[in-house]
Amino acid sequence: MAYRILIADDEPDITAMLTSFFTGKGYQVSAAADGESALKQAERAPDIILLDINMPGMDGLEVSRRIRDQVPCPILFLTARIEDTDKVQGFAAGGDDYIVKPFSLAELEARVQAHLRREERHRGETAVKFSGDLTIDFAGRRLSCQGSPIALTKKEFDIIALLAQNPGQIFDRERIYERIWGYDSEGDSSVVSEHIRRIRAKIAEHADRTYIGTVWGCGYKWIG
């Protein structure tokens, strides 16, 4: 299966060059010209993101901060500057690497492949496959069915991980809320039911069975 790469840069020439290059290398490429578009494209669960820092409006650092809890894939910043303070800000925003403009396409591809190989090793060590071809990659924080990614928010994945790592064990809403949101969170455990409803709807788009069962009057359990 081809890797999915998201390229976000406001310079059309760079976007066109990178799109042509990576398409020729067999990648599935999606492109964005600004931060808002990058946020939308990131919902499609790419395997890696090339993200320009100096985009107008919402810059790459803000995009990274807003998607980092939901998108676990490597983020490589494209930038014309590389001061130490820039590096600190980038890594704090959730970035994994820096590519300085102008860059060599050969070096860029090597960096991309290195990050993807690292992700593959992590997935190989921690991916668990369930009946119905549902796969949970706990280290990479990814869910897929028959190879198709299922995009989850951070809290949605945390709920799946909690239940799947304790198959058959019943968790009531209050316990799930305490484990995922924290004991000191000021909120209502009813939010758990809404999250589970969304998880089930997302899985139902790819699979014909239910993995999270309801034990009426008690709570929820993993039945995968």
N, C-alpha and C positions, 0 to 999 in steps of 0.2 A: 504494500500500500504506500502511495506517495506521501511524503511529508507535506504538511500544510504550513505555509509561511505567510505571515502578515507583514507587509511593508508599508510603513506610515512615514511619509515625507512630503513636505509642501513644495518641493522642487520637482516639477514634472519630468525634467530630463533624467534626474536620478531615479525617480520611481519607474520610468519607462525602461531605463537601462537595467535596473535590478530585476524588474518583472521579466524582461526578455532573457536575462542571464539565468535566473533560477527556473523559469519555465523550461528552458533548454536543458537544464540539468535534471528535469523530471519532477520538480516540485509543483504542488498545487498552490498557486499564488493568488492572494487577495491584496488589494492596495487601498490606501486611505490617504487623502491629501490634507487632512486636518485632524485635530484631537477628537472632535465629536464623532467623526467617521471612524476613527481608530477604535473608540469605545464600542461602537456598534459591531465592527468587524471582529473584535476580540470575543464577542459573545459566541462566535462560531467555533471556539476552542481550537485555535491554531496550535501547531507543535512548537513554533518558535516565532518571535516577533522582532523585527528590525524597526526601531522607533527613533525618529529624528527628535532631538531635544528642542531645537529652536523653531518650532512651528508657531504661527501666529494664533492668538486666542489662547486656547488650552495647549500648553507646551507638553513635550514628551514626559517630563518629570511628573506633571499632574496626571497625565494619562496613566502612567505606571502606578502612581499611588492609588488611583481609583479602581484599577483592575487587578491589583496584586492579590487581594484576598479571594478573588474569584477565578483568576487565570493563573495556574501554577507553572505554565511553560516558561522557558528561558526568555528574558528580554535583553536584547542587545541594543544599546544606545548608539545612534549615529550622531556625531557631533564634530563641529569645527574647532572646538576648544577642549582642552584636557588638563586644566589646572587641578591641583589636589582638592580644592574646595568643590570643584565640579564632580570629581569622582565620589567624594563623600556624599554629596547631595544625591547623586545617581544611585549609589548603592543603598542609601537610606530610603529612597523611593521605590526600591524593589528591583533595580536593575541587576543583571548578572555579568555584563561585560560592556566594554566601550570599543567602538570602531571610529577612528579619527578620519575625518575628511581632509583631503582626498585619500581614498583607500584603494588598495589592490583588490580586484575581484577574487583573485586566487587566495589571498589571505582571508578575505571575508568568508569565502566558502569554507575554508579550513576551520575558521572559528565556529561557523554555524554547525558544521559536521561534528566538531568536538563536543559542543553542547548537546547535540542530539544523541551522540553516542553515550554521553553521561546519563542522559535521561533514560535511554534504553536499558542501561545497566541497572538503574534504580527500579525501573518497571519490572525487569526480569527477576529481581530479587523479591519484590513485594506484591506483584499482581496476583490476584486470586480470581479464578474463573468459577462461575456458578452455573447451574443448569439454565438452559435458555440462552446460552452464549453471552450472559452478562458478566463483564469483567470489571473489578474494582482494583485500581492501581493506588494503593494506600500511600506510597511515598510520593508519587507524582500527583496525587489528589485528583485522579481522573476516573470517570465512569464511562464505559462504552458497552455497546451491545452489537455483536457480530461485526466488530471493527468500527462501528459508527460512534463517534463521541456524543455523549449526552452532557450538555453544559449545565453545571450546577453552581449555585452560589456557595460561599464558604460555609454558611450554616447548614445548607442542604447536604453538602458533602459530609460535614461533621456528624450529622444525624445518621446518614447511611453508614459511615464508618463505625459509629457506636453500636448500631444494631447488628451489622454484618459481622463484627468481631465478637459478638456474643449471641450466636444463633440459637433460637428457641427461648432465650431469656426474655421475660416480659418487662418492659419499661413503661411506667405510667408517665403522663405528661409532665408532672412536676419534677420527676427524676431526670427526664430528658432535658428539661429546661435548666435545671441546676447544673447538669454536666456540660451542656453546650453553651449556655449564656452566662453561667457562673452563679455562685450562691448569692452574690451581692447585687445582682442585676435588678433594676427596678422595672419590672414589666409583668406581663400576664402570661401564664403558661399556655393559654389558649393559642398563642402564636405557633406552638408546636404543631397543632392540628393543621394549620394553614400551610406550614412548611411541608408536612408529610403529604398533604393533598397535592402540592405542586410537584413534589418528587415523583409521586405515583403518576401524575399526568405526563411528566417528561419521559418516564420509563415506558409508559403505555404507547408512546409514539414509535417505539422501537421493538417492544416485546409484547407477547400476548398473555403474559402471566403476571401475577402480583408477587412482589418480593417482600413487601412490608404488610404483615397481617395485623388486623385489629382484633384484640381480645376484649370483647364488650364488657365494659365496667372495670377493666383492668389497665389496658394500655395497648402497646404495640410490640411486635416481635418480628425478627427476621425469619422468613420462611423460604429463603432461596436455596 
